[in-house]
Amino acid sequence: MGRKRPYFVLGLIIAAVSSGMLVINPMLSQRLIDDVITPGNTALLPGLLLTMFGVQILRLSLRYIMVILMESNSTQTMTDVRRLMYEVVQGQDYRFLNRLRTGNLMTRMTSDLDRLRHTVAWVTYQFVDAIVTFTAAFTFLMFINWRLALCLGAVAPFILYVSRRFVKRIRSRFVLLREKLTGLSTAVTENIDGNRVVKAFAREAYEIEQFEKHNAEYRDTSVENAVIGARYMPLLEGFSQILTPVTLVVGGLFLINGSMTGGQFLAFSSLTWALSMPLRMLGMLLSDLQSYYAAASMIREVVEAEPGISDTPEAVPITERPAGKVEFSHVDFTVDDTPVLQDITFTAEPGETIGILGSTGSGKTSLINMLLRFYEPTRGEVLLDGVNINLRTLSSLRHNIGLAMQDVFLFSETVKGNIAYGQPELDETVILQRAVQADANSFITKMADGYETLVGERGVGLSGGQKQRISLARALAVTPAVLILDDTTSAVDSETEQYIQAELRNLDFPCTKIIIAQRITSFRGADRILVLDGGRIVERGTHEELLANKGFYHHIWSLQNNANTEGVH
């Protein structure tokens, strides 16, 4: 709540004051009957009427101020918490994002936060209203006629007992409802993201069936919660409604035997609602609070999540452009007790090109994730220019590393905006140059609006090769000291690949290149090639040296070469 906390407290104070003022007019009404109408003393009448009118105007004015304060504070609170949640998510690593799926996070940052806003804006001051109104009314009535007041107050324990039973019954149900909503949101999000796959396999009917399943589960849970509320609400309503006949019967007897004046009876009648209304609202407020607790636990799980990979206390920013020397020293990486990388040791000198080849699951992508600190090594260290990368701030480290991946993500932005994403202030001339180097300029200029063409979500409307070339241009645009290409040219033809390789060999800035690929042709001109198998480097050397070894590399080369030869014939 931060900056708005004083306004929140002020709003609650105003709510308490305005609620307490509810007893003033019934007090004045008692005087109006007993001191003015009954004795016929009209001299007090104008003053009493003006006071009653002024009290009502003041109370309504305070309520207006209170609503403005509470609404503005709740909106600001929701904005601040959403910003905090977003910052926490941005600072988390892949493991956190793998555990909490997109639909799950979206639900927490939308509907759960809206429940938080509702609680701050409405439930809190309604609770204050209920407590102060009941306390003020009961205290006043005790002064008038304590016996009748106690008769009315005797109903409260029964209502509190029913309320306690209701809270115990409904709390777990709201947690279950929240889980069903998460499942529904996740199903919708995944289906939209994977819409092409759904259509490609003609699985629309299946996905609709799955959606209906989640939708029905959410509906059934909501109905069951409503049924539970329907069982308890009549009891709460019934007990609170007992107050009126008690006032009429018992108060009438006191009035008949002279134990109560007409003004006092009118005051009791006027304030019966002030006792029954808070009791009637108790069930609804408790239901809202249980819904809030379920949502708040989900919000706290994000906000209080253990920090992911972050800057170490000793980390300092990289102030000068690195030379680009990359070293892996006896690096191990384990996930859930399963070895992914084992004893990885190699050095890439500044300006060198290192190729990495390996079968699927051999640890190629995990290796480069170590360099970017997407994951932390279980053992060993990774160095940039002889300094452990843990001693560099994440932002400065990643700013000096360009990454282009096979699975390209493009934002709903212009082509120019996507290329300059890592360096928004980039000159248009440089953007054009990087697009040319990635062989993207040729198709970009043919688009309707050229570099100003809006790219659809995730690059819809572009081919796989076009997206990969825009991704490569984006990586080159930050003029990185280290350039990582993770199967970046897998979707382009051989001619385009050769063009890109020629451009990469003649970049206008010094750059160490690490190229991961399945095709051996991607390693043309590489200074050294590493062959991974089972998380270990099993071969290393130049193309010619590896062929001469007659090992795994030679086997892959033979398969690809034979395939290409057969294709020619």
C-alpha positions in Angstrom: 0.0 0.0 0.0 3.0 2.2 0.6 2.3 5.8 -0.4 -1.5 5.4 0.0 -1.5 3.9 3.5 -2.3 7.2 5.3 -5.3 7.7 3.0 -6.4 4.2 3.7 -6.3 4.8 7.4 -8.0 8.1 7.0 -10.8 6.5 5.0 -11.4 3.9 7.7 -11.4 6.6 10.4 -14.0 8.6 8.4 -16.0 5.4 7.9 -16.0 4.8 11.7 -17.0 8.4 12.4 -19.8 8.5 9.8 -21.1 5.1 11.1 -21.1 6.4 14.7 -23.1 9.4 13.6 -26.0 7.1 12.7 -27.1 7.1 16.3 -27.3 10.9 16.5 -30.6 11.4 14.7 -32.4 8.6 16.7 -31.2 10.4 19.8 -32.6 13.7 18.5 -35.8 11.9 17.6 -36.2 10.7 21.2 -35.9 14.3 22.3 -38.3 15.4 19.6 -40.9 13.1 21.1 -40.2 13.4 24.8 -39.2 17.1 25.0 -41.1 18.7 22.2 -44.2 16.8 21.0 -45.4 15.2 24.3 -45.1 18.4 26.4 -46.0 20.7 23.5 -42.7 22.7 23.8 -42.3 23.9 20.2 -39.4 26.3 21.1 -36.9 23.4 20.6 -38.4 22.2 17.4 -36.4 24.4 14.8 -33.1 23.7 16.5 -33.7 20.0 16.6 -34.8 19.8 12.9 -31.9 21.9 11.7 -29.4 19.8 13.8 -30.9 16.6 12.3 -30.7 18.0 8.8 -27.1 19.2 9.4 -26.0 15.8 10.8 -27.4 14.0 7.8 -25.6 16.4 5.3 -22.3 16.1 7.2 -22.6 12.3 7.3 -23.3 12.0 3.6 -20.4 14.4 2.8 -18.1 12.2 5.0 -19.3 9.1 3.2 -18.6 10.7 -0.2 -15.0 11.6 0.9 -14.5 8.1 2.4 -15.6 6.3 -0.8 -13.2 8.5 -2.9 -10.4 7.7 -0.6 -11.0 4.0 -0.4 -11.6 3.6 -4.2 -8.4 5.5 -5.1 -6.4 3.7 -2.5 -7.6 0.3 -3.6 -6.9 1.0 -7.2 -3.4 2.3 -6.3 -2.8 -0.8 -4.1 -3.8 -3.1 -7.0 -1.5 -1.2 -9.4 1.5 -1.4 -6.9 1.0 -5.1 -6.2 0.7 -5.9 -9.9 3.9 -4.0 -10.6 5.6 -5.8 -7.7 4.4 -9.2 -9.0 5.5 -8.4 -12.5 9.0 -7.3 -11.3 9.2 -10.5 -9.2 8.3 -12.6 -12.3 10.8 -10.7 -14.4 13.5 -11.6 -11.8 12.7 -15.3 -11.7 14.5 -18.1 -13.5 13.2 -20.7 -15.9 12.3 -23.1 -13.1 9.8 -20.7 -11.5 8.2 -20.1 -14.9 8.0 -23.8 -15.6 6.3 -24.4 -12.3 3.7 -21.6 -12.7 2.2 -21.7 -16.2 1.0 -18.7 -18.1 -2.7 -19.1 -17.4 -1.9 -19.5 -13.7 0.1 -16.3 -13.6 -2.5 -14.4 -15.6 -5.2 -15.4 -13.2 -3.1 -14.2 -10.2 -2.3 -10.8 -11.9 -6.0 -10.2 -12.9 -8.8 -11.8 -11.1 -6.9 -12.3 -7.8 -5.8 -8.7 -7.8 -9.3 -7.6 -8.5 -10.4 -9.5 -5.5 -7.7 -7.7 -3.5 -9.0 -4.3 -4.8 -12.6 -5.3 -3.9 -11.5 -6.2 -0.4 -9.6 -2.9 0.2 -12.3 -0.7 -1.5 -15.4 -2.3 0.0 -15.0 -5.2 2.5 -12.7 -3.4 4.9 -14.9 -0.3 5.4 -18.0 -2.4 5.4 -16.5 -4.3 8.4 -15.7 -1.1 10.1 -19.2 0.1 9.3 -20.8 -3.0 10.8 -18.7 -3.1 14.0 -19.0 0.6 14.7 -22.7 0.8 13.9 -23.6 -2.2 16.0 -21.4 -1.0 18.9 -22.6 2.6 18.8 -26.3 1.5 18.6 -26.0 -1.1 21.3 -24.2 1.3 23.7 -26.8 4.0 23.2 -29.7 1.6 23.7 -28.1 0.3 26.9 -28.3 3.8 28.3 -32.0 4.1 27.3 -33.2 0.7 28.5 -30.5 -1.9 29.3 -33.0 -4.7 29.7 -34.4 -4.4 26.2 -30.9 -3.9 24.8 -29.8 -7.1 26.4 -32.8 -8.9 25.0 -31.8 -7.8 21.5 -28.1 -8.5 22.1 -28.9 -12.1 23.2 -29.4 -13.0 19.5 -25.8 -12.2 18.6 -24.2 -15.4 20.0 -26.4 -17.5 17.8 -25.4 -15.5 14.7 -21.7 -15.7 15.6 -22.0 -19.5 15.9 -23.7 -19.9 12.5 -21.1 -17.5 11.0 -18.2 -19.6 12.4 -19.7 -22.8 11.0 -20.1 -21.1 7.6 -16.5 -19.8 7.5 -15.1 -23.3 8.3 -17.2 -24.8 5.6 -16.6 -22.3 2.8 -12.9 -21.6 3.2 -11.6 -24.7 1.5 -14.3 -24.3 -1.2 -13.0 -20.9 -2.3 -9.4 -22.4 -2.6 -10.9 -25.2 -4.8 -12.8 -22.6 -6.9 -9.6 -20.7 -7.4 -7.8 -23.8 -8.6 -10.6 -24.5 -11.1 -10.4 -21.0 -12.4 -6.6 -21.5 -12.8 -7.2 -24.7 -14.8 -9.7 -22.9 -17.0 -7.4 -20.0 -17.7 -4.5 -22.2 -18.4 -6.5 -24.3 -20.9 -7.7 -21.2 -22.7 -4.1 -19.7 -22.8 -2.5 -22.8 -24.1 -5.1 -23.4 -26.7 -4.7 -19.9 -28.1 -0.9 -20.2 -28.1 -1.1 -23.6 -29.7 -3.9 -22.8 -32.2 -1.8 -23.7 -35.2 -1.1 -27.1 -33.8 -4.7 -27.7 -33.0 -5.8 -26.8 -36.5 -2.9 -28.8 -38.1 -4.1 -32.0 -36.3 -7.8 -31.2 -36.7 -8.3 -31.3 -32.9 -10.8 -28.5 -32.5 -13.5 -30.8 -31.3 -11.2 -32.4 -28.7 -10.0 -28.9 -27.4 -13.6 -27.8 -27.2 -14.4 -30.9 -25.2 -11.4 -30.2 -22.8 -12.5 -26.6 -22.4 -16.1 -27.7 -21.6 -14.7 -30.0 -19.0 -12.8 -27.2 -17.3 -15.7 -24.8 -17.7 -18.1 -27.3 -16.2 -15.8 -28.0 -13.2 -15.6 -24.3 -12.5 -19.4 -23.9 -12.9 -20.1 -26.9 -10.6 -17.7 -25.7 -7.9 -19.3 -22.2 -8.1 -22.8 -23.7 -7.8 -21.7 -25.9 -4.9 -20.3 -22.8 -3.1 -23.6 -20.9 -3.8 -25.6 -23.8 -2.3 -23.5 -23.8 0.8 -24.1 -20.1 1.1 -27.8 -20.6 0.5 -27.9 -23.0 3.5 -26.4 -20.6 6.0 -27.6 -17.2 4.8 -31.3 -17.9 5.7 -30.2 -18.7 9.2 -28.2 -15.5 9.5 -31.0 -13.5 8.0 -33.6 -15.2 10.2 -31.7 -14.6 13.5 -31.2 -10.9 12.5 -34.8 -10.5 11.7 -35.9 -11.7 15.1 -34.8 -8.3 16.5 -37.8 -6.5 15.1 -40.5 -8.6 16.7 -38.5 -8.6 20.0 -38.4 -4.8 19.9 -42.2 -4.6 19.2 -43.2 -7.1 21.8 -40.8 -6.5 24.7 -40.6 -2.7 24.0 -44.4 -2.5 23.7 -44.7 -4.2 27.2 -42.2 -1.7 28.7 -44.1 1.2 27.0 -47.4 -0.1 28.4 -46.2 -0.5 32.0 -44.4 2.9 31.9 -40.8 1.6 31.9 -40.2 3.3 28.6 -41.2 6.6 27.1 -42.6 7.0 23.6 -39.4 8.7 22.5 -37.3 5.9 23.8 -39.5 3.3 22.1 -39.1 5.3 18.8 -35.3 5.4 19.3 -35.3 1.6 19.8 -37.5 1.1 16.7 -35.2 3.4 14.7 -32.0 1.6 15.7 -33.2 -2.0 15.4 -31.9 -2.0 11.8 -28.6 -0.7 13.1 -28.3 -3.9 15.1 -29.8 -6.3 12.5 -28.0 -4.8 9.4 -24.4 -5.6 10.6 -25.6 -9.1 11.6 -27.3 -9.7 8.2 -24.1 -8.5 6.4 -21.8 -10.7 8.4 -22.4 -13.8 6.3 -21.7 -11.9 3.0 -18.6 -10.1 4.4 -17.2 -13.4 5.7 -17.8 -15.0 2.3 -16.0 -12.1 0.6 -13.1 -12.4 3.1 -12.7 -16.2 2.4 -12.6 -15.5 -1.3 -10.0 -12.8 -0.6 -7.9 -15.2 1.5 -7.8 -17.7 -1.3 -6.7 -15.0 -3.8 -4.2 -13.5 -1.3 -2.5 -16.8 -0.8 -1.9 -17.0 -4.6 -0.6 -13.5 -4.7 1.7 -14.1 -1.8 3.1 -17.2 -3.5 4.4 -15.0 -6.3 5.4 -12.0 -4.3 7.2 -14.0 -1.6 8.7 -16.5 -4.0 12.4 -17.2 -3.3 14.5 -15.1 -5.7 15.6 -16.8 -8.8 19.0 -16.3 -10.3 20.0 -12.7 -9.4 23.0 -10.5 -8.9 25.4 -11.7 -6.2 26.4 -9.2 -3.5 29.9 -9.0 -5.1 28.6 -8.5 -8.7 29.7 -5.3 -10.5 28.5 -4.1 -13.9 30.6 -4.5 -17.1 31.7 -1.0 -17.9 33.8 -1.6 -21.0 33.1 -3.8 -24.0 34.5 -7.3 -23.2 37.1 -8.9 -25.5 34.8 -12.0 -25.7 37.0 -14.7 -24.1 34.6 -17.5 -22.9 35.8 -20.3 -20.6 34.0 -23.3 -19.1 35.9 -24.9 -16.3 34.8 -28.3 -15.1 31.1 -27.4 -15.3 28.5 -29.8 -14.1 24.8 -29.2 -14.3 22.1 -31.4 -12.6 18.3 -31.2 -12.7 16.4 -33.2 -10.2 19.4 -35.4 -9.5 19.7 -36.1 -13.3 23.1 -35.1 -14.8 22.6 -32.8 -17.8 26.2 -31.6 -18.2 29.3 -33.3 -16.9 32.8 -31.9 -16.6 32.5 -29.4 -19.5 35.8 -27.6 -20.1 36.8 -25.5 -23.1 38.0 -22.0 -24.0 36.8 -19.8 -26.8 39.4 -17.0 -27.5 38.2 -13.5 -28.5 36.9 -13.5 -32.1 36.9 -17.3 -32.4 34.0 -19.3 -33.8 33.1 -22.4 -31.8 30.7 -25.0 -33.2 28.7 -27.3 -30.9 27.2 -30.5 -32.3 25.3 -33.2 -30.6 22.2 -35.4 -30.6 18.9 -34.2 -29.1 19.2 -34.1 -25.3 23.0 -34.0 -25.3 23.0 -30.7 -23.4 23.8 -28.2 -26.1 21.2 -25.6 -25.1 21.9 -26.2 -21.4 25.5 -25.3 -22.1 24.7 -21.9 -23.5 22.1 -21.3 -20.8 25.0 -21.5 -18.3 26.8 -18.6 -20.1 23.7 -16.5 -20.0 23.0 -17.5 -16.4 19.6 -18.8 -17.2 20.7 -21.7 -15.0 23.5 -22.0 -12.5 26.2 -24.7 -12.7 26.0 -27.4 -10.0 29.8 -27.4 -10.0 32.6 -25.5 -11.8 32.5 -22.0 -13.2 31.9 -20.0 -16.3 34.2 -17.1 -17.1 34.0 -14.1 -19.4 37.4 -12.4 -20.0 38.8 -14.4 -17.1 36.2 -13.2 -14.6 33.5 -15.5 -13.2 30.2 -14.4 -14.6 28.7 -14.5 -11.1 30.8 -11.5 -10.4 29.1 -9.5 -13.2 25.6 -8.0 -13.0 23.0 -9.9 -15.0 21.9 -7.0 -17.0 25.4 -6.0 -18.1 26.4 -9.6 -18.8 23.4 -10.3 -21.0 23.6 -6.9 -22.7 27.0 -8.0 -24.1 25.7 -11.4 -25.3 23.6 -11.7 -28.4 21.2 -14.7 -28.5 19.3 -16.0 -31.5 17.3 -19.2 -31.0 15.6 -21.7 -33.2 12.2 -21.2 -31.4 11.8 -17.5 -32.2 9.6 -15.2 -30.2 8.6 -11.9 -31.9 6.6 -9.2 -30.1 3.5 -7.6 -31.5 5.5 -4.7 -32.7 6.9 -3.4 -36.0 9.7 -5.2 -37.7 12.0 -2.3 -36.8 10.9 -2.5 -33.2 11.6 -6.2 -33.0 15.1 -5.8 -34.5 16.0 -2.9 -32.1 14.4 -4.6 -29.1 17.7 -4.9 -27.2 18.7 -1.3 -28.1 15.6 0.8 -28.7 17.6 4.0 -29.5 19.3 2.3 -32.4 19.7 4.3 -35.6 17.7 3.2 -38.6 20.8 2.9 -40.7 22.2 0.4 -38.2 18.9 -1.5 -38.2 19.0 -1.8 -41.9 22.7 -2.9 -41.8 21.9 -5.7 -39.2 18.9 -6.8 -41.3 21.2 -7.0 -44.4 23.7 -9.1 -42.5 21.0 -11.5 -41.4 19.6 -11.6 -45.0 16.3 -10.2 -43.7 16.3 -7.0 -45.7 15.3 -8.7 -48.9 11.9 -9.9 -47.6 11.3 -7.0 -45.2 11.4 -4.5 -48.1 8.7 -6.5 -49.9 6.3 -6.2 -47.0 3.4 -3.7 -47.2 5.0 -1.2 -44.8 8.6 -2.4 -44.9 10.3 -2.0 -41.6 7.1 -0.3 -40.2 5.1 -3.5 -40.8 3.4 -4.7 -37.7 4.4 -8.3 -36.8 1.5 -10.4 -35.5 1.7 -12.1 -32.1 4.6 -14.5 -32.0 5.4 -13.6 -35.6 2.2 -14.8 -37.2 2.3 -14.3 -40.9 6.1 -14.9 -41.2 7.7 -18.1 -42.2 10.0 -20.0 -39.9 13.1 -18.8 -41.8 12.0 -15.2 -41.9 11.4 -15.2 -38.1 14.9 -16.7 -37.6 16.5 -14.1 -39.7 14.7 -11.3 -37.8 15.9 -13.0 -34.6 19.5 -13.0 -35.9 19.2 -9.3 -36.8 17.9 -8.6 -33.3 20.9 -10.4 -31.8 23.4 -8.5 -34.0 21.8 -5.2 -33.3 23.3 -5.1 -29.8 26.8 -5.5 -31.3 27.5 -8.3 -28.7 30.9 -9.4 -27.6 29.6 -12.9 -27.7 27.1 -14.1 -30.2 25.2 -17.3 -29.6 23.3 -19.0 -32.5 21.1 -21.8 -31.2 20.2 -23.7 -34.4 19.3 -20.3 -35.8 19.5 -21.2 -39.5 17.6 -24.5 -39.2 14.7 -23.1 -41.2 16.6 -21.4 -44.0 17.8 -22.8 -47.3 21.5 -23.7 -48.0 22.1 -20.6 -50.1 20.7 -18.3 -47.4 22.8 -20.1 -44.8 26.0 -19.6 -46.8 25.2 -15.9 -47.2 24.6 -15.5 -43.4 27.8 -17.4 -42.6 29.8 -15.1 -45.0 28.3 -12.0 -43.3 29.1 -13.4 -39.8 32.7 -13.9 -40.8 33.0 -10.3 -41.9 31.1 -8.5 -39.1 32.0 -4.8 -38.5 32.6 -5.4 -34.8 34.8 -8.0 -33.0 32.7 -10.9 -31.8 33.2 -14.4 -30.4 30.6 -16.8 -31.9 29.2 -20.0 -30.5 27.1 -21.9 -33.0 24.8 -24.7 -32.1 23.5 -26.7 -35.0 22.4 -30.1 -36.3 23.7 -29.5 -39.8 27.5 -29.8 -40.1 27.3 -27.2 -43.0 26.5 -24.6 -40.3 30.1 -25.0 -39.0 31.9 -23.8 -42.1 34.9 -21.7 -41.0 34.6 -22.7 -37.3 37.9 -22.6 -35.5 36.9 -25.5 -33.3 34.0 -27.9 -33.0 32.8 -29.5 -29.8 30.8 -32.8 -30.0 28.5 -33.4 -27.1 27.0 -36.8 -26.1 25.3 -37.6 -22.9 26.2 -34.2 -21.4 30.0 -34.7 -22.0 32.4 -33.4 -24.7 33.3 -36.6 -26.5 35.2 -35.0 -29.4 36.8 -31.6 -30.1 38.9 -30.2 -33.0 38.6 -28.7 -36.5 36.3 -30.1 -39.2 39.2 -32.0 -40.8 40.6 -33.3 -37.5 37.2 -34.7 -36.5 36.7 -36.4 -39.8 40.1 -38.0 -39.5 39.1 -39.4 -36.0 36.3 -41.5 -37.6 34.1 -40.9 -34.5 30.7 -39.6 -33.9 31.3 -36.4 -35.9 32.4 -38.5 -38.9 29.3 -40.6 -38.5 27.0 -37.6 -38.6 28.9 -36.1 -41.5 28.6 -39.3 -43.4 24.9 -39.6 -42.9 24.3 -36.0 -44.0 26.7 -36.2 -46.9 25.2 -39.4 -48.1 21.7 -37.9 -47.8 22.7 -34.9 -49.7 24.4 -37.1 -52.4 21.3 -39.2 -52.7 19.3 -36.1 -53.0 21.4 -34.9 -56.0 20.8 -38.2 -57.8 
